[in-house]
Every structure is written in structure tokens, then in C-alpha cells.
Amino acid sequence: MNFLVSFCEMFADSPCPDRRIANTEVIEDPHDLRWEGEILVYAAWAERWTVDRCGTLVSYRVEYVFDASTGGTTFGMGVE
């Protein structure tokens, strides 16, 4: 998590040297679920990560897609 926030935050125009994740929350429950028998093979969901930039809170939307056929979970992240 910290790596992802650090990557996105390096493009921020804030001089804050001490950024941290203040909160995370699921904003879209897992959906588009696909099963093969009892094994989950596909799901998508979204979370909101709130980053504290030296007292200023910035929210990011993080979207996940789990797809067993590609070997894992991909994600996208952007400022809300």
C-alpha cells in the first residue's frame, strides 16, 4: 500500500515530506463474481484510500480486478 501511495504522491504538487495512509474503505463490494464450482475465478471491487499530506486529506479511488486466468489481481488508482 505504501509503495502505491508513494508512487501516486510523487506527482502531487504538495511539499509535504511525511505522507501516510489515514484510512481505507471498501466503496464497491465485490461484484461480477464468477465461480468454477466452489472456486472464485473473477471479481471486481473498489476502495477509497485517504492519504494525509501533512494535515491535508486526499482521497484516491483504487479499483481491483481479480482474474484467476491471468494469474492475479490488477488495479488502477487515481485521485478522486
GROMACS elastic network, one bead per residue, 0.5 to 0.9 nm:
[ bonds ]
;  ai    aj funct       b0    kb
    1     4     6  0.52793   500
    1     5     6  0.63128   500
    1     6     6  0.85602   500
    1    21     6  0.82529   500
    2     5     6  0.51327   500
    2     6     6  0.59394   500
    2     7     6  0.84833   500
    2    20     6  0.76633   500
    2    21     6  0.74538   500
    3     6     6  0.50458   500
    3     7     6  0.61035   500
    3     8     6  0.87008   500
    4     7     6  0.51351   500
    4     8     6  0.63023   500
    4     9     6  0.84306   500
    4    77     6  0.83887   500
    5     8     6  0.52091   500
    5     9     6  0.57844   500
    5    10     6  0.84813   500
    5    19     6  0.85601   500
    5    20     6  0.81654   500
    5    21     6  0.77743   500
    5    49     6  0.88260   500
    5    51     6  0.77649   500
    5    60     6  0.88656   500
    6     9     6  0.50413   500
    6    10     6  0.61149   500
    6    19     6  0.80972   500
    6    20     6  0.89414   500
    7    10     6  0.55314   500
    7    11     6  0.76913   500
    8    11     6  0.59939   500
    8    12     6  0.74039   500
    8    77     6  0.80334   500
    8    78     6  0.77949   500
    8    79     6  0.85873   500
    9    12     6  0.50382   500
    9    13     6  0.85298   500
    9    14     6  0.86485   500
    9    19     6  0.83023   500
   10    13     6  0.82485   500
   11    14     6  0.88195   500
   12    15     6  0.82937   500
   13    16     6  0.89991   500
   14    17     6  0.86579   500
   14    53     6  0.76063   500
   15    53     6  0.87371   500
   16    19     6  0.67562   500
   16    53     6  0.58649   500
   16    54     6  0.57474   500
   17    53     6  0.80993   500
   17    54     6  0.78046   500
   18    52     6  0.83658   500
   18    53     6  0.67571   500
   18    54     6  0.62977   500
   19    51     6  0.66944   500
   19    52     6  0.56237   500
   19    54     6  0.64558   500
   20    50     6  0.86052   500
   20    51     6  0.55787   500
   20    52     6  0.53733   500
   20    53     6  0.70397   500
   20    54     6  0.85679   500
   21    24     6  0.76603   500
   21    49     6  0.69606   500
   21    50     6  0.59276   500
   21    52     6  0.61639   500
   22    49     6  0.76815   500
   22    50     6  0.54755   500
   22    51     6  0.53741   500
   22    52     6  0.57230   500
   22    57     6  0.80942   500
   23    48     6  0.80386   500
   23    49     6  0.58233   500
   23    50     6  0.50679   500
   23    51     6  0.71951   500
   23    52     6  0.88469   500
   24    47     6  0.68077   500
   24    48     6  0.56138   500
   24    50     6  0.62461   500
   25    46     6  0.87078   500
   25    47     6  0.54283   500
   25    48     6  0.53325   500
   25    49     6  0.66795   500
   25    50     6  0.87290   500
   26    29     6  0.64883   500
   26    45     6  0.77691   500
   26    46     6  0.60405   500
   26    48     6  0.63777   500
   26    49     6  0.89319   500
   27    45     6  0.78739   500
   27    46     6  0.56495   500
   27    47     6  0.50911   500
   27    48     6  0.63848   500
   27    61     6  0.87462   500
   28    31     6  0.78632   500
   28    44     6  0.85525   500
   28    45     6  0.52866   500
   28    47     6  0.67234   500
   28    63     6  0.89276   500
   29    44     6  0.80752   500
   29    45     6  0.54821   500
   29    46     6  0.69980   500
   29    47     6  0.86712   500
   30    33     6  0.70633   500
   30    43     6  0.59524   500
   30    44     6  0.53104   500
   30    46     6  0.77708   500
   31    34     6  0.89099   500
   31    42     6  0.89307   500
   31    43     6  0.58004   500
   31    44     6  0.54137   500
   31    45     6  0.62888   500
   32    42     6  0.71974   500
   32    43     6  0.55545   500
   32    44     6  0.63123   500
   32    45     6  0.88482   500
   33    40     6  0.72215   500
   33    41     6  0.76879   500
   33    42     6  0.55145   500
   33    44     6  0.73685   500
   34    39     6  0.85849   500
   34    40     6  0.60182   500
   34    41     6  0.56405   500
   34    43     6  0.66947   500
   35    38     6  0.63670   500
   35    39     6  0.54938   500
   35    41     6  0.54578   500
   35    42     6  0.70806   500
   36    39     6  0.52481   500
   36    40     6  0.64416   500
   36    41     6  0.65976   500
   37    40     6  0.80858   500
   40    43     6  0.76460   500
   40    67     6  0.88903   500
   40    68     6  0.80236   500
   41    66     6  0.74161   500
   41    67     6  0.57826   500
   41    69     6  0.72906   500
   42    65     6  0.73602   500
   42    66     6  0.53118   500
   42    68     6  0.63489   500
   42    69     6  0.83604   500
   43    64     6  0.81670   500
   43    65     6  0.58461   500
   43    66     6  0.51470   500
   43    67     6  0.68135   500
   44    63     6  0.74620   500
   44    64     6  0.55164   500
   44    66     6  0.61870   500
   44    67     6  0.86976   500
   45    62     6  0.86000   500
   45    63     6  0.59922   500
   45    64     6  0.54230   500
   45    65     6  0.67739   500
   45    66     6  0.87832   500
   46    61     6  0.69556   500
   46    62     6  0.55748   500
   46    64     6  0.59945   500
   46    65     6  0.88570   500
   47    60     6  0.82408   500
   47    61     6  0.59177   500
   47    62     6  0.51541   500
   47    63     6  0.64589   500
   47    64     6  0.82415   500
   48    59     6  0.64802   500
   48    60     6  0.55514   500
   48    62     6  0.60704   500
   48    63     6  0.87885   500
   48    80     6  0.86622   500
   49    58     6  0.82898   500
   49    59     6  0.56951   500
   49    60     6  0.51217   500
   49    61     6  0.64890   500
   49    62     6  0.71780   500
   50    57     6  0.63151   500
   50    58     6  0.55497   500
   50    60     6  0.62581   500
   50    61     6  0.89059   500
   51    56     6  0.80774   500
   51    57     6  0.55820   500
   51    58     6  0.51710   500
   51    59     6  0.62766   500
   51    60     6  0.77794   500
   52    55     6  0.57205   500
   52    56     6  0.56079   500
   52    58     6  0.65142   500
   52    59     6  0.89699   500
   53    57     6  0.60951   500
   53    58     6  0.72402   500
   54    57     6  0.82303   500
   58    79     6  0.74418   500
   58    80     6  0.79289   500
   59    78     6  0.85978   500
   59    79     6  0.59726   500
   59    80     6  0.55931   500
   60    77     6  0.65854   500
   60    78     6  0.53932   500
   60    80     6  0.52626   500
   61    76     6  0.81055   500
   61    77     6  0.57020   500
   61    78     6  0.55691   500
   61    79     6  0.62715   500
   61    80     6  0.59693   500
   62    75     6  0.67467   500
   62    76     6  0.56853   500
   62    78     6  0.67942   500
   62    79     6  0.89233   500
   63    74     6  0.83269   500
   63    75     6  0.53355   500
   63    76     6  0.51981   500
   63    77     6  0.64469   500
   64    73     6  0.65881   500
   64    74     6  0.57732   500
   64    76     6  0.67356   500
   64    77     6  0.89970   500
   65    72     6  0.83816   500
   65    73     6  0.54568   500
   65    74     6  0.53453   500
   65    75     6  0.62603   500
   65    76     6  0.89546   500
   66    70     6  0.85839   500
   66    71     6  0.84515   500
   66    72     6  0.57901   500
   66    74     6  0.65136   500
   66    75     6  0.87304   500
   67    70     6  0.56843   500
   67    71     6  0.65723   500
   67    72     6  0.57365   500
   67    73     6  0.62039   500
   67    74     6  0.81393   500
   68    72     6  0.57127   500
   68    73     6  0.80419   500
   69    72     6  0.78217   500
   70    73     6  0.82119   500
